[in-house]
Amino acid sequence: MRAEPAIALDYGLKRVGVATATGGVITPRKHLPASAGLPQWKELDRLVGEYNPQVLVLGCAPAPGPELEAALKRFRKQLKCRYGLSVQTIQEHLTTREARAWLRERRSAGQLGRRARKGEVDSLAACLIARDWQERQA
């Protein structure tokens, strides 16, 4: 398994889920609110500075609509230019649905006391993207 630090991103036009992956440990981070497909960069700047990732992993839907596809390409290009890091895309399929199901399970088992917020779902989806990326590196 690849141990290099990475930041995984679950891209959306309203929110970007974020997770860090270092040495096989994947941790959800606070989601980034986005406006017109552009995130608030300050928090991502901080995470990149703090974790010094070697790669950014960007989850992409297998068949995004034209608006999402254009925004995703623009976001990927901005990530490369802003951080000078490798941006690897990984096709993610149903990670948000899987994240919601996992959280529902935990809540019904009494492990979560409240319903998960949308940003929490997005960051958990980013964890799943990081997991898939790590498995493909193995």
Secondary structure as a PSIPRED ss2 file (coil, helix, strand):
# PSIPRED VFORMAT (PSIPRED V4.0)

   1 M C   1.000  0.000  0.000
   2 R C   1.000  0.000  0.000
   3 A C   1.000  0.000  0.000
   4 E C   1.000  0.000  0.000
   5 P C   1.000  0.000  0.000
   6 A E   0.000  0.000  1.000
   7 I E   0.000  0.000  1.000
   8 A E   0.000  0.000  1.000
   9 L E   0.000  0.000  1.000
  10 D E   0.000  0.000  1.000
  11 Y C   1.000  0.000  0.000
  12 G C   1.000  0.000  0.000
  13 L C   1.000  0.000  0.000
  14 K C   1.000  0.000  0.000
  15 R E   0.000  0.000  1.000
  16 V E   0.000  0.000  1.000
  17 G E   0.000  0.000  1.000
  18 V E   0.000  0.000  1.000
  19 A E   0.000  0.000  1.000
  20 T E   0.000  0.000  1.000
  21 A E   0.000  0.000  1.000
  22 T E   0.000  0.000  1.000
  23 G C   1.000  0.000  0.000
  24 G C   1.000  0.000  0.000
  25 V E   0.000  0.000  1.000
  26 I E   0.000  0.000  1.000
  27 T E   0.000  0.000  1.000
  28 P E   0.000  0.000  1.000
  29 R E   0.000  0.000  1.000
  30 K E   0.000  0.000  1.000
  31 H E   0.000  0.000  1.000
  32 L E   0.000  0.000  1.000
  33 P E   0.000  0.000  1.000
  34 A E   0.000  0.000  1.000
  35 S E   0.000  0.000  1.000
  36 A C   1.000  0.000  0.000
  37 G C   1.000  0.000  0.000
  38 L E   0.000  0.000  1.000
  39 P E   0.000  0.000  1.000
  40 Q C   1.000  0.000  0.000
  41 W H   0.000  1.000  0.000
  42 K H   0.000  1.000  0.000
  43 E H   0.000  1.000  0.000
  44 L H   0.000  1.000  0.000
  45 D H   0.000  1.000  0.000
  46 R H   0.000  1.000  0.000
  47 L H   0.000  1.000  0.000
  48 V H   0.000  1.000  0.000
  49 G H   0.000  1.000  0.000
  50 E H   0.000  1.000  0.000
  51 Y H   0.000  1.000  0.000
  52 N C   1.000  0.000  0.000
  53 P C   1.000  0.000  0.000
  54 Q C   1.000  0.000  0.000
  55 V E   0.000  0.000  1.000
  56 L E   0.000  0.000  1.000
  57 V E   0.000  0.000  1.000
  58 L E   0.000  0.000  1.000
  59 G E   0.000  0.000  1.000
  60 C E   0.000  0.000  1.000
  61 A C   1.000  0.000  0.000
  62 P C   1.000  0.000  0.000
  63 A C   1.000  0.000  0.000
  64 P C   1.000  0.000  0.000
  65 G C   1.000  0.000  0.000
  66 P H   0.000  1.000  0.000
  67 E H   0.000  1.000  0.000
  68 L H   0.000  1.000  0.000
  69 E H   0.000  1.000  0.000
  70 A H   0.000  1.000  0.000
  71 A H   0.000  1.000  0.000
  72 L H   0.000  1.000  0.000
  73 K H   0.000  1.000  0.000
  74 R H   0.000  1.000  0.000
  75 F H   0.000  1.000  0.000
  76 R H   0.000  1.000  0.000
  77 K H   0.000  1.000  0.000
  78 Q H   0.000  1.000  0.000
  79 L H   0.000  1.000  0.000
  80 K H   0.000  1.000  0.000
  81 C H   0.000  1.000  0.000
  82 R H   0.000  1.000  0.000
  83 Y H   0.000  1.000  0.000
  84 G C   1.000  0.000  0.000
  85 L C   1.000  0.000  0.000
  86 S E   0.000  0.000  1.000
  87 V E   0.000  0.000  1.000
  88 Q E   0.000  0.000  1.000
  89 T E   0.000  0.000  1.000
  90 I E   0.000  0.000  1.000
  91 Q E   0.000  0.000  1.000
  92 E C   1.000  0.000  0.000
  93 H C   1.000  0.000  0.000
  94 L C   1.000  0.000  0.000
  95 T H   0.000  1.000  0.000
  96 T H   0.000  1.000  0.000
  97 R H   0.000  1.000  0.000
  98 E H   0.000  1.000  0.000
  99 A H   0.000  1.000  0.000
 100 R H   0.000  1.000  0.000
 101 A H   0.000  1.000  0.000
 102 W H   0.000  1.000  0.000
 103 L H   0.000  1.000  0.000
 104 R H   0.000  1.000  0.000
 105 E H   0.000  1.000  0.000
 106 R H   0.000  1.000  0.000
 107 R H   0.000  1.000  0.000
 108 S H   0.000  1.000  0.000
 109 A C   1.000  0.000  0.000
 110 G C   1.000  0.000  0.000
 111 Q C   1.000  0.000  0.000
 112 L C   1.000  0.000  0.000
 113 G C   1.000  0.000  0.000
 114 R C   1.000  0.000  0.000
 115 R C   1.000  0.000  0.000
 116 A C   1.000  0.000  0.000
 117 R C   1.000  0.000  0.000
 118 K H   0.000  1.000  0.000
 119 G H   0.000  1.000  0.000
 120 E H   0.000  1.000  0.000
 121 V H   0.000  1.000  0.000
 122 D H   0.000  1.000  0.000
 123 S H   0.000  1.000  0.000
 124 L H   0.000  1.000  0.000
 125 A H   0.000  1.000  0.000
 126 A H   0.000  1.000  0.000
 127 C H   0.000  1.000  0.000
 128 L H   0.000  1.000  0.000
 129 I H   0.000  1.000  0.000
 130 A H   0.000  1.000  0.000
 131 R H   0.000  1.000  0.000
 132 D H   0.000  1.000  0.000
 133 W H   0.000  1.000  0.000
 134 Q H   0.000  1.000  0.000
 135 E H   0.000  1.000  0.000
 136 R H   0.000  1.000  0.000
 137 Q H   0.000  1.000  0.000
 138 A C   1.000  0.000  0.000
